[in-house]
Amino acid sequence: MKRFAWFGVLCIMATTGAHCGSSNGNGTPPPDSTDAADTDASPDNGPDDTDTDTDDPPPPTVCESDNDCDDALFCNGQETCLPDHLDSSEDGCLAGIAPKGVDPNPIDCQTLSPCDENIDDFVLTNIDDGEACDDGIACTTGDVCDAFGNCTGATEDSQCDDGLFCNGIESCTALFGCVSGTSPTGTDDDPNDCLVPSTCIEATQSFDQGPAPAGTLCNDDVDCTFEDACTGAGTCGGVPNDGFCTNGQYCDGIEICDASNGCITGTTPDAPEDTDLTDCVAPTLCDEATDSFLDELVAVGTACDDGEACVENDQCDSAGTCSGTTITCDSSGDTTCSINTCDDITGTCGPVFTASATTCNDGSSNTQSDECDGNGQCGGTTIACSDATTCTPTWTPNGVNCTPTHATQGTACDNGTPGTTGQCDGQGACTSNTTLCAENQFVSANACVACTAGTTNDAGDDASGTDTACDATLCAENQFVSASVCIACPAGTTNDAGDDASGTDTTCDATLCAANEYVSANVCDACPAGTTNDAGDDASGTDTACDATLCPADEYVSANACDACPAGTTNAAGDDASGTDTTCDATGCPKTNAKIGWTTTLSTKFHDVTGNATIVDDCTIVIENFSFDGNGIDVKLYGGIDSNFEAGGFPIGPQLFNFPVGYDNVTLSFTLPANKTMDDLNSISVWCIAAGISFGDGVFIAP
């Protein structure tokens, strides 16, 4: 048996034909050519009993395997050794079954030819040109075979049309069948309005108008702006350039460009400061020829300086002369020894001293013969008076001698007689009288004796009479007994009234402050706004303090209280409620990327590019000290990986064109496109898109 492949199909074919061995193909051995004397009419299947010919062949050999039966012909099929099969020949071989070819594509333009023994296979041959076939493409019609055995038909685009405008026009191809159409894009009728066709509307077979992508070129109709581009919100805006507005006139001031209103008229420059106040002229006249201010007379009454220190309120008059009013010093404090006078050098008033020994009056009745000392002071010789007594307690100097002051008549005095008291007569003398004890004294053996500690007595006990006694002293509220004396409680302590001063010593109780109070100079004071304190501070001890209230996250300080941040804002924890008011920050770009804080310094390659860049949050790069002469075509900041800006870079922010002004040590902020993150870059470049070169770049590194 032979096996062969035909278009991927494994075919097993057997050939039909003669049996194995020496059979004649019909299962009987051939006649014995030498058996001429064989007289039986039946086929010669072997020696017969009567055959005396000794040349008869032996009986056929029976096969033992399929190989014994193989006739080596592919188109006969595979012969098998089956001695017991009814259809097998005498040698036991069963004829094979002729193979049948398989047409892999019955509808194409080829068909199988008869079995070819020379190649042990079946050959495909082309059918006649023009015969009907099926090319398997649903949208073709009139499929026929050509002379090369190809089946083709005529394409019909209408067979593919889905009837939908927004899907575009479908078409039929002979190779792939129906092909989807290309969606229509619409027409932008006004390129400067920053609106472009967006959503396709099937019902009207038209397009909605939506914002053009940010950066799309447009015209904002403002003459002094450049790099006009769509904002992404349906509006057009450009970069103001003040240089387009200048009129070259110094005295008009500096004209500026407003992005919305165009050129704005400048403001006349301020005149320089007048540094010479003595000449009554000032640089106030703007001169266009010299781009400066010329001197002219100042207004009458303008302040000036005539150079005289003791002249004040100097003013210019109509003739340009500077004059003022002579300073008059305050004489209210003048004395014989010191006169207030203006100093011609400093222009301030000060004392001028009279010569020493000049007669004066020091104003004191305790002295006499007063004279100036040459340093502005007046003094004299002190008057000596007699010693004081009970009945003449004071002597008062009067500038010449001393005037006595006598005690009033009846004032108690000591007349030197025991058991009696003296009284002043109002003229300085002490006369005898009954002794009356003073306050806090009692009578003991006709003598006035001081009350013992902790006791008191009213005045008036008669020492000439019987003995008396003192009463116990009861301390008042917030007093305690110490050595028989009522003493005020120490600061920060209290005590009830009634402690007996004649008894043992007592103490005061400590004052404990309430919650949200603190000790200040032994007093419980309320905590300041925005602070708290636990109850129990001892007012008798050292000063204490309240603790600041720290606001939690997303709260801020308002009037020393922690309030919740308004919606859409945030704040870190830790604001001190005892301090000034704070605010919450607007929720912006987060700070979650690992590259926050990474920095790089731009290398200088072309056009004087320098700068220090920092990644400040998940979508913002800030470049400080940025310099660039502003020259170049289509220049933007680019981001990329490992400085590969040409193949994998992407733009960040607007055009950097600013010629001829350029950038000089400025700070710029760049926001990543919405479809990019800091993971999409580790390097930046001032990239010239038109030339494909870097003017200056750097790779970010961690701090």
C-alpha positions in Angstrom: 0.0 0.0 0.0 1.2 3.5 -0.7 0.3 6.7 1.2 0.3 10.2 -0.3 -0.8 13.7 0.7 -3.2 15.8 -1.4 -3.9 19.4 -0.3 -3.4 18.4 3.3 -5.6 15.3 3.2 -4.0 11.9 4.0 -5.2 9.4 1.6 -4.8 5.6 1.9 -5.1 3.8 -1.4 -4.8 0.2 -2.6 -4.4 -1.1 -6.0 -6.2 -4.1 -7.6 -4.5 -6.7 -9.7 -2.8 -10.1 -9.7 -2.3 -12.0 -6.6 1.0 -12.6 -5.0 3.0 -15.7 -6.0 2.5 -17.6 -9.4 -1.2 -17.3 -9.8 -2.7 -16.0 -13.1 -4.7 -13.4 -11.6 -7.9 -15.4 -11.1 -6.7 -17.6 -8.2 -5.7 -20.6 -10.3 -2.2 -21.7 -11.3 -1.3 -21.5 -14.9 -1.4 -24.6 -17.0 1.6 -26.8 -17.0 3.2 -26.2 -20.4 5.0 -29.4 -20.2 2.1 -31.6 -19.1 1.2 -32.7 -22.6 -0.1 -36.1 -21.5 -2.6 -34.8 -19.0 -5.9 -36.2 -20.2 -8.4 -34.9 -17.6 -10.7 -32.1 -18.7 -10.5 -30.2 -15.4 -8.1 -27.5 -14.8 -4.7 -28.8 -13.8 -4.7 -27.9 -10.2 -2.2 -30.5 -9.3 -1.1 -34.0 -10.2 -4.1 -36.3 -10.8 -4.2 -39.8 -9.8 -3.9 -41.0 -13.3 -1.3 -38.5 -14.3 1.9 -40.3 -14.7 3.8 -37.2 -15.8 6.5 -36.7 -13.3 7.1 -33.0 -14.4 3.9 -31.5 -12.7 4.8 -28.4 -10.6 4.4 -28.5 -6.9 1.3 -26.9 -5.2 1.5 -23.1 -4.9 3.1 -21.5 -1.8 0.7 -19.8 0.6 1.6 -16.2 1.6 2.8 -15.5 5.1 2.6 -11.6 5.2 1.2 -8.7 3.2 4.7 -8.2 1.6 4.3 -11.6 -0.1 1.2 -10.2 -1.8 2.4 -6.7 -2.8 2.4 -6.2 -6.6 4.2 -2.8 -6.3 1.4 -1.0 -8.3 0.0 2.1 -6.6 -3.2 2.3 -8.7 -4.1 -1.4 -7.7 -4.3 -0.5 -4.0 -2.8 -2.5 -1.2 -2.9 -6.4 -1.4 -3.2 -8.2 1.9 -2.3 -11.8 3.0 -5.6 -13.5 4.1 -5.4 -17.2 3.3 -8.8 -17.9 4.9 -10.8 -15.2 3.0 -13.3 -16.5 0.5 -12.0 -14.1 -2.1 -8.4 -14.8 -1.6 -6.4 -16.7 -4.3 -4.8 -20.1 -3.7 -1.7 -18.3 -2.4 -3.8 -16.6 0.2 -3.6 -13.1 -1.2 -6.6 -10.8 -1.3 -6.6 -8.2 -4.1 -6.3 -4.5 -3.1 -9.0 -1.7 -3.6 -8.1 1.0 -6.1 -7.5 4.4 -4.4 -9.8 7.4 -5.1 -8.5 10.9 -5.2 -10.1 13.8 -3.2 -10.8 17.2 -4.8 -10.0 19.7 -2.1 -12.2 22.4 -3.6 -15.0 21.0 -5.7 -16.2 24.5 -6.7 -13.0 25.8 -8.1 -11.7 25.6 -11.6 -9.7 22.3 -11.2 -10.7 18.6 -11.2 -8.9 15.4 -10.5 -7.4 13.3 -13.4 -7.3 9.5 -13.4 -4.7 7.7 -11.2 -1.2 8.1 -12.6 1.0 5.1 -11.9 4.1 7.1 -12.9 3.7 9.5 -10.0 1.7 7.4 -7.6 -0.8 10.2 -7.3 -3.8 12.1 -8.8 -3.2 15.4 -10.7 -5.5 18.4 -10.7 -6.3 19.8 -14.2 -8.0 23.0 -15.2 -11.5 22.9 -16.4 -12.5 24.8 -19.5 -12.3 28.6 -19.7 -15.7 30.2 -19.2 -17.2 27.4 -17.1 -19.3 28.6 -14.1 -17.7 28.3 -10.7 -17.9 29.9 -7.2 -15.1 32.2 -6.0 -16.4 32.1 -2.4 -16.8 36.0 -2.3 -20.4 36.9 -1.5 -20.4 40.3 -3.1 -19.3 39.1 -6.6 -21.6 37.9 -9.4 -21.1 35.9 -12.7 -18.2 33.8 -11.3 -16.5 31.9 -14.2 -13.2 30.1 -14.7 -10.4 31.7 -16.8 -7.7 30.0 -18.9 -5.4 29.8 -15.9 -7.8 27.9 -13.6 -8.8 31.0 -11.6 -12.4 31.5 -10.5 -13.4 35.2 -10.6 -16.5 37.3 -10.6 -17.6 41.0 -11.0 -17.5 43.0 -7.7 -20.7 44.7 -6.7 -20.2 47.5 -4.0 -24.0 47.7 -3.5 -23.9 44.3 -2.0 -21.8 45.7 0.9 -23.7 49.0 1.6 -25.0 49.0 5.3 -27.0 52.2 4.6 -25.3 54.2 7.4 -23.8 57.6 6.5 -21.5 57.7 9.6 -19.8 54.4 8.7 -18.6 55.7 5.3 -18.9 53.9 1.9 -18.3 50.1 2.0 -16.8 48.4 -1.1 -16.4 44.9 -2.5 -13.0 43.5 -3.3 -12.3 40.3 -5.3 -9.8 39.2 -2.7 -11.4 39.9 0.6 -15.1 40.5 -0.2 -16.8 43.4 1.7 -14.5 46.0 3.1 -15.7 48.5 5.8 -15.9 52.1 4.7 -13.8 55.1 6.1 -15.9 57.3 8.4 -16.4 60.8 7.0 -14.6 63.6 8.8 -16.7 66.7 8.0 -15.5 70.1 6.8 -14.1 72.9 9.0 -15.8 76.0 7.5 -13.9 78.5 9.7 -10.4 77.4 10.8 -10.1 80.5 13.1 -13.1 79.8 15.3 -11.4 76.8 17.1 -14.4 74.7 16.4 -14.1 71.5 14.3 -16.5 68.8 13.2 -16.7 66.2 16.0 -19.6 63.7 16.4 -21.3 62.3 13.3 -25.1 62.5 13.4 -26.7 59.7 11.5 -30.2 61.3 11.4 -29.1 64.5 9.6 -25.9 63.0 8.0 -23.9 66.0 9.4 -21.4 66.7 12.2 -21.6 68.5 15.6 -19.1 71.3 16.2 -16.6 70.7 19.1 -13.5 72.4 20.4 -10.4 72.1 18.2 -7.4 70.4 20.0 -5.3 72.7 22.1 -2.4 74.1 20.1 -4.3 74.1 16.8 -3.2 77.2 14.8 -5.8 80.0 14.6 -6.1 83.8 14.5 -7.3 85.7 17.6 -7.7 89.0 15.6 -5.4 90.8 18.2 -2.6 92.5 16.3 0.0 92.5 19.1 -0.2 88.7 19.9 1.7 85.9 18.3 1.7 82.1 18.3 -2.1 82.2 18.2 -3.4 78.7 19.1 -6.7 77.1 20.2 -7.0 76.6 23.9 -8.9 73.3 23.7 -12.1 75.0 25.0 -13.3 76.4 21.7 -11.5 79.7 21.9 -8.4 81.2 20.2 -5.6 83.0 22.2 -2.1 84.3 21.5 0.9 85.3 23.4 1.1 89.1 24.1 4.2 90.9 22.8 4.6 94.5 24.1 7.1 95.1 21.4 4.3 95.2 18.8 2.7 98.2 20.6 5.6 100.6 21.3 5.3 104.0 19.6 8.9 105.1 20.3 7.7 108.1 22.5 9.4 108.3 25.9 7.0 110.8 27.5 3.9 108.6 26.6 5.2 105.9 28.8 5.5 102.2 28.0 2.7 100.7 25.8 1.7 97.1 26.6 -0.2 94.4 24.8 -3.4 93.0 26.3 -4.3 89.5 25.1 -7.9 90.4 24.8 -8.0 94.2 24.0 -4.8 94.6 22.0 -2.4 97.6 22.6 -3.0 99.6 25.8 -1.7 103.2 25.9 1.2 103.7 28.3 1.3 105.9 31.4 3.6 109.0 31.5 6.7 108.1 33.5 7.2 109.6 36.9 9.7 112.4 37.2 12.9 111.7 39.1 13.3 112.7 42.7 14.5 116.3 43.3 17.8 115.8 45.1 18.6 119.6 45.6 16.0 121.3 47.8 17.8 124.6 48.0 17.2 125.9 44.4 13.4 125.9 44.1 13.6 124.1 40.8 12.8 120.4 40.1 13.1 118.0 37.1 9.4 117.9 36.2 9.3 118.8 32.5 9.4 115.7 30.3 11.7 116.2 27.3 11.1 113.9 24.3 14.4 114.9 22.6 16.5 113.7 25.5 14.2 111.0 27.0 14.6 112.8 30.3 13.1 115.5 32.6 14.2 119.1 32.6 14.3 121.5 35.6 11.6 124.1 36.0 10.4 126.3 38.9 8.4 124.5 41.5 5.0 125.6 42.7 4.8 128.5 45.3 4.7 127.0 48.7 6.8 123.9 47.8 9.0 122.8 50.7 12.7 123.7 50.4 15.8 124.3 52.5 17.5 127.7 52.8 20.5 126.3 54.7 19.7 128.1 58.0 19.5 125.6 60.8 17.4 127.9 63.0 14.9 128.7 60.2 11.9 126.3 59.7 9.0 125.7 57.4 11.1 126.8 54.4 9.0 127.4 51.2 9.6 128.6 47.6 8.1 131.9 46.5 7.0 133.0 43.0 10.5 134.3 42.3 12.1 130.9 43.1 13.5 132.1 46.5 13.6 129.8 49.5 12.8 131.3 52.9 11.2 130.3 56.2 10.3 131.3 59.8 12.9 131.7 62.6 12.6 129.0 65.2 11.3 130.2 68.6 12.4 128.0 71.5 10.0 127.1 74.3 10.8 129.4 77.3 8.4 127.8 79.7 11.2 125.8 81.3 13.7 128.7 81.5 15.3 129.4 84.8 17.8 132.0 86.0 20.5 129.3 85.6 19.4 127.7 82.2 17.8 129.4 79.2 16.4 127.4 76.1 18.2 128.6 72.9 18.3 127.5 69.2 21.7 126.0 68.1 22.8 127.5 64.7 24.5 124.2 63.8 21.9 121.6 64.7 18.8 123.8 64.4 17.5 122.3 67.7 16.6 124.1 71.0 18.7 123.4 74.0 19.7 124.9 77.4 22.5 127.6 77.7 23.8 127.8 81.3 24.3 131.1 83.3 27.7 131.7 84.9 28.3 130.3 88.4 27.6 132.5 91.5 24.8 134.2 89.7 22.0 134.9 92.3 19.0 132.6 91.9 16.1 130.9 93.8 16.1 127.2 94.0 12.5 127.2 95.1 13.2 125.3 98.3 12.4 126.8 101.8 15.0 124.4 103.2 17.9 126.5 101.9 19.2 130.1 102.0 21.8 132.2 100.0 20.9 130.4 96.6 23.4 130.7 93.6 23.8 129.2 90.1 26.5 126.4 89.8 27.4 127.1 86.1 25.8 123.8 85.0 22.2 125.1 85.0 21.4 124.2 88.6 20.5 126.6 91.5 21.2 125.7 95.1 21.7 127.1 98.6 22.8 126.3 102.2 20.5 124.0 104.2 18.7 125.6 107.3 19.0 123.6 110.6 15.8 123.4 112.8 15.2 122.4 116.5 14.5 118.7 117.4 10.8 117.6 117.3 8.8 116.8 120.5 5.4 115.2 121.0 3.8 118.6 121.4 5.9 120.2 118.7 6.3 117.4 116.2 7.7 119.4 113.3 9.8 122.5 112.5 9.5 123.7 108.9 12.3 125.8 107.3 11.0 129.0 105.7 14.0 130.1 103.7 15.3 132.3 106.6 14.7 130.2 109.8 12.3 127.5 111.0 8.5 127.7 111.7 7.1 125.3 114.5 4.0 123.2 114.1 2.4 122.4 117.5 0.3 119.3 118.3 -3.4 120.1 118.9 -4.5 120.8 122.4 -5.3 117.5 124.3 -2.8 115.4 122.3 -1.5 112.7 124.7 2.1 113.2 125.8 4.4 111.9 128.5 4.6 114.3 131.5 6.8 112.0 133.5 4.2 111.2 136.3 3.4 107.4 136.7 -0.3 106.4 136.5 -1.2 109.6 134.8 -1.2 110.9 131.3 -0.1 114.2 129.8 -1.9 116.4 127.3 -0.4 119.0 124.9 -1.6 122.6 125.5 -1.5 123.5 121.7 1.5 125.8 122.3 4.1 123.0 122.5 3.9 122.3 126.3 2.8 118.9 127.9 0.4 119.1 131.0 -0.6 116.2 133.5 -3.8 114.2 133.1 -5.3 110.6 133.8 -3.5 107.9 131.8 -5.8 106.2 129.2 -4.4 103.0 127.5 -4.0 103.0 123.8 -5.6 100.6 121.3 -4.4 97.0 121.8 -3.3 97.7 125.4 -4.8 96.5 128.7 -4.4 97.7 132.4 -2.1 95.6 134.6 -1.0 97.0 137.9 -1.9 100.6 136.9 0.1 100.3 133.8 -0.9 100.0 130.2 0.5 96.7 128.8 0.4 95.5 125.2 -2.1 92.8 124.4 -0.6 89.4 123.9 0.0 88.1 120.4 -3.3 87.2 118.7 -5.5 89.4 120.9 -6.8 93.0 120.6 -8.4 95.7 122.8 -10.0 99.1 122.2 -8.2 102.2 123.3 -9.3 104.1 126.5 -8.7 101.7 129.4 -8.0 103.9 132.6 -4.6 102.9 133.9 -5.5 104.3 137.3 -8.4 101.8 137.7 -8.7 98.0 137.8 -6.9 95.6 135.5 -8.5 94.8 132.1 -8.0 92.1 129.4 -7.7 91.8 125.6 -10.0 89.9 123.3 -8.9 87.0 121.1 -8.4 88.0 117.4 -10.4 86.1 114.7 -8.7 86.1 111.3 -10.7 87.3 108.3 -11.4 85.3 105.2 -8.3 84.3 103.2 -6.1 84.9 106.3 -4.2 82.3 108.4 -2.5 82.3 111.8 1.3 82.5 111.9 3.0 83.3 115.2 -0.3 84.6 116.6 -0.7 87.0 113.7 -3.4 87.0 111.0 -1.4 86.8 107.8 -2.9 87.1 104.2 -3.0 83.7 102.5 -0.2 83.3 99.9 -1.2 84.0 96.3 -3.1 81.1 94.9 -4.5 79.9 98.2 -7.7 80.5 100.3 -9.0 80.1 103.9 -12.3 80.5 105.6 -12.7 83.3 108.2 -12.5 82.6 112.0 -9.0 81.2 112.6 -8.1 82.2 116.3 -4.9 84.2 116.2 -4.2 83.4 119.9 -4.1 79.7 119.2 -1.9 77.4 117.1 -0.7 78.3 113.6 -3.1 77.5 110.7 -2.6 77.2 106.9 -4.4 78.1 103.7 -5.7 75.7 101.1 -4.3 75.6 97.6 -6.6 76.9 94.8 -7.0 74.4 91.9 -7.7 75.8 88.5 -10.7 74.6 86.5 -10.5 73.0 83.0 -9.2 75.5 80.3 -7.6 77.7 83.0 -3.9 78.2 83.7 -1.8 79.8 86.6 -0.5 83.3 86.0 1.0 85.2 89.0 -0.8 82.8 91.4 -4.2 83.5 89.7 -6.4 81.1 87.6 -6.9 82.8 84.2 -8.9 81.6 81.3 -6.8 80.0 78.5 -6.3 82.2 75.4 -8.4 81.5 72.4 -7.3 78.4 70.5 -5.7 76.7 73.5 -6.8 74.2 76.2 -5.7 72.9 79.6 -6.8 70.1 82.0 -8.3 71.0 85.4 -6.1 70.9 88.5 -3.2 73.4 88.1 -2.1 74.6 91.6 -2.5 78.4 91.7 0.0 78.5 94.6 2.8 77.1 92.5 4.7 78.3 89.5 3.0 79.7 86.4 1.6 77.2 84.0 0.5 77.4 80.3 -2.3 76.1 78.1 -1.5 73.8 75.2 -2.1 74.9 71.6 -4.9 73.2 69.8 -3.6 71.6 66.6 -6.1 71.3 63.8 -6.5 67.8 62.1 -6.1 67.3 58.3 -8.6 69.2 56.1 -9.3 71.9 58.8 -8.0 75.5 59.0 -7.8 78.2 61.7 -10.6 80.8 61.8 -10.9 83.1 64.9 -8.8 80.7 66.9 -11.0 77.7 66.1 -10.5 74.8 63.8 -13.1 74.8 60.9 -13.6 72.2 58.2 -12.0 73.1 54.8 -14.6 74.2 52.1 -15.5 71.7 49.4 -12.8 71.4 46.8 -10.0 72.4 49.2 -7.5 70.6 51.4 -5.0 71.3 54.2 -2.4 69.4 56.1 -2.8 68.6 59.8 -1.0 70.8 62.4 -2.3 74.4 62.0 -2.0 76.1 65.5 -5.5 77.4 66.5 -3.8 79.8 68.9 -2.0 81.6 66.1 -3.1 83.6 63.1 -5.9 82.5 60.8 -4.9 80.0 58.1 -6.5 78.9 54.8 -7.0 75.7 52.8 -5.4 75.1 49.5 -7.3 74.3 46.3 -7.2 70.7 45.4 -4.9 70.5 42.3 -2.5 68.1 40.9 -1.6 65.4 43.5 1.9 64.5 44.6 2.0 60.7 44.4 4.7 60.0 41.8 8.1 58.7 43.0 9.8 61.4 40.9 8.4 64.3 42.9 11.4 66.5 43.9 13.7 65.2 41.1 15.9 67.9 39.4 18.1 68.5 36.4 20.2 71.3 35.0 19.8 72.0 31.3 23.0 71.7 29.3 23.8 74.6 27.0 24.0 73.5 23.3 22.5 76.3 21.2 20.8 79.7 21.6 22.1 80.2 25.2 19.8 77.7 26.8 20.2 77.4 30.6 17.9 76.5 33.5 17.2 74.4 36.6 14.2 72.1 36.3 12.2 70.4 39.2 9.3 67.9 39.1 6.9 69.6 41.7 3.9 67.3 41.4 2.3 64.5 39.3 1.8 66.8 36.3 4.0 69.9 36.7 7.6 70.7 35.8 9.0 74.1 37.0 12.1 75.6 35.3 13.9 78.3 37.3 16.6 80.7 36.0 15.4 79.8 32.5 17.3 81.6 29.6 16.8 81.2 25.9 17.4 83.9 23.2 13.9 83.0 21.7 15.2 82.3 18.2 14.3 79.1 16.4 11.4 77.6 14.4 8.8 75.6 16.2 10.6 75.2 19.6 8.9 73.5 22.5 9.8 71.8 25.8 10.0 68.0 25.1 9.9 65.0 27.4 11.3 61.6 26.7 13.1 58.5 28.1 16.9 58.6 28.2 17.1 61.7 26.1 15.5 60.0 23.1 13.4 63.0 22.0 13.3 62.5 18.2 11.8 58.9 18.2 9.9 58.8 21.6 9.6 62.4 22.7 6.4 64.4 23.3 5.7 68.2 23.6 5.0 69.8 26.9 3.3 73.2 27.0 3.2 76.0 24.3 5.8 77.3 21.8 8.9 78.9 23.4 9.3 81.4 20.5 9.9 84.9 21.9 12.3 86.6 19.4 13.9 89.1 19.8 13.0 89.5 23.5 13.8 85.9 24.5 13.9 84.7 28.1 16.4 85.9 30.7 16.5 84.1 34.1 12.7 83.7 34.3 10.7 81.0 36.0 8.3 78.9 33.8 5.8 76.2 34.7 4.9 73.4 32.3 1.9 71.0 32.6 2.1 67.5 31.1 -0.5 66.6 28.4 -3.6 64.8 29.8 -2.4 61.5 28.3 1.1 61.6 29.8 2.5 61.0 33.3 5.9 61.5 34.9 6.5 57.8 34.2 6.7 58.7 30.5 9.9 60.7 30.9 13.1 60.9 32.8 14.6 63.7 30.7 13.6 67.0 29.1 14.9 69.1 26.2 14.3 72.6 24.6 13.6 70.9 21.3 13.6 72.4 17.8 10.9 70.4 16.1 11.6 71.7 12.6 15.3 70.8 12.7 15.0 67.8 15.1 17.8 69.0 17.4 18.1 69.9 21.1 19.1 73.4 22.1 19.7 72.2 25.7 18.6 69.2 27.7 19.0 67.3 31.0 18.2 64.0 32.7 16.3 64.1 36.1 18.0 62.7 39.2 16.7 62.0 42.6 17.6 64.5 45.4 
